[in-house]
Amino acid sequence: PGKRGPFYKKGSSMSEVFASSDIWLGAYFLSETDAELVDVQVSRTGRETVFFSFRGEKLTQLAQDYCQKQALANVAELRDKLNFLRDLIYRSKEQKS
């Protein structure tokens, strides 16, 4: 994975909202949990950056595992979710043009 983007979380330990610009982390959340993609935002201040927001359980723990290179994932599912997020980005850019 590339550079890990800034992220934040808020909410209770049962369900939390977690945002990140790391597309690989987002794909991991979608492939390995019941997390819901709740928002996609594009920041155009300076370099264009896409932020994904997810709602689900234990996202902070999963993000820590991911950052510490301890995450385990189904590779085929991870690839599918990565392509899904890439398609969202592409469509978002097409609509802005």
C-alpha positions as semicolon CSV with decimal commas, in nm:
position;residue;x (nm);y (nm);z (nm)
1;P;0,000;0,000;0,000
2;G;0,098;0,356;-0,055
3;K;0,115;0,638;0,192
4;R;-0,133;0,605;0,477
5;G;-0,365;0,900;0,481
6;P;-0,497;1,093;0,774
7;F;-0,783;0,929;0,952
8;Y;-1,017;0,996;1,238
9;K;-1,278;0,812;1,434
10;K;-1,577;0,904;1,641
11;G;-1,852;0,711;1,809
12;S;-1,894;0,442;2,069
13;S;-1,697;0,120;2,083
14;M;-1,998;-0,067;1,942
15;S;-2,029;0,133;1,621
16;E;-1,792;0,400;1,506
17;V;-1,731;0,623;1,208
18;F;-1,381;0,603;1,067
19;A;-1,248;0,813;0,778
20;S;-0,930;0,766;0,580
21;S;-0,771;0,860;0,251
22;D;-0,603;0,517;0,236
23;I;-0,786;0,321;-0,033
24;W;-0,626;-0,007;0,079
25;L;-0,750;0,042;0,435
26;G;-1,096;0,115;0,298
27;A;-1,090;-0,200;0,088
28;Y;-0,979;-0,395;0,396
29;F;-1,273;-0,260;0,599
30;L;-1,519;-0,354;0,325
31;S;-1,371;-0,698;0,262
32;E;-1,333;-0,815;0,620
33;T;-1,622;-0,652;0,810
34;D;-1,982;-0,548;0,774
35;A;-1,864;-0,186;0,759
36;E;-2,077;0,049;0,554
37;L;-1,928;0,313;0,326
38;V;-2,120;0,622;0,436
39;D;-1,943;0,905;0,254
40;V;-1,684;0,985;-0,012
41;Q;-1,535;1,335;-0,016
42;V;-1,284;1,487;-0,254
43;S;-1,053;1,755;-0,117
44;R;-0,912;1,980;-0,385
45;T;-0,695;2,201;-0,169
46;G;-0,355;2,147;-0,321
47;R;-0,325;1,788;-0,434
48;E;-0,659;1,614;-0,490
49;T;-0,732;1,370;-0,207
50;V;-1,027;1,135;-0,163
51;F;-1,155;1,057;0,187
52;F;-1,372;0,754;0,257
53;S;-1,592;0,738;0,569
54;F;-1,707;0,405;0,708
55;R;-1,944;0,305;0,986
56;G;-1,897;-0,025;1,164
57;E;-1,767;-0,211;1,464
58;K;-1,403;-0,246;1,571
59;L;-1,274;-0,028;1,285
60;T;-1,010;0,134;1,507
61;Q;-0,872;-0,207;1,606
62;L;-0,868;-0,321;1,244
63;A;-0,691;0,000;1,140
64;Q;-0,428;-0,057;1,409
65;D;-0,375;-0,414;1,288
66;Y;-0,344;-0,283;0,932
67;C;-0,092;-0,012;1,026
68;Q;0,112;-0,265;1,225
69;K;0,110;-0,505;0,928
70;Q;-0,089;-0,762;1,125
71;A;-0,405;-0,751;0,912
72;L;-0,531;-1,070;0,754
73;A;-0,762;-1,058;0,453
74;N;-0,918;-1,269;0,183
75;V;-0,714;-1,154;-0,117
76;A;-0,987;-1,204;-0,378
77;E;-1,239;-1,010;-0,167
78;L;-0,983;-0,737;-0,099
79;R;-0,918;-0,699;-0,473
80;D;-1,291;-0,675;-0,546
81;K;-1,343;-0,404;-0,282
82;L;-1,034;-0,214;-0,401
83;N;-1,174;-0,211;-0,755
84;F;-1,512;-0,097;-0,619
85;L;-1,349;0,202;-0,445
86;R;-1,139;0,284;-0,753
87;D;-1,456;0,283;-0,965
88;L;-1,620;0,524;-0,720
89;I;-1,325;0,761;-0,750
90;Y;-1,324;0,739;-1,129
91;R;-1,699;0,805;-1,153
92;S;-1,668;1,095;-0,911
93;K;-1,397;1,254;-1,127
94;E;-1,601;1,198;-1,445
95;Q;-1,903;1,375;-1,294
96;K;-1,688;1,677;-1,197
97;S;-1,550;1,717;-1,552
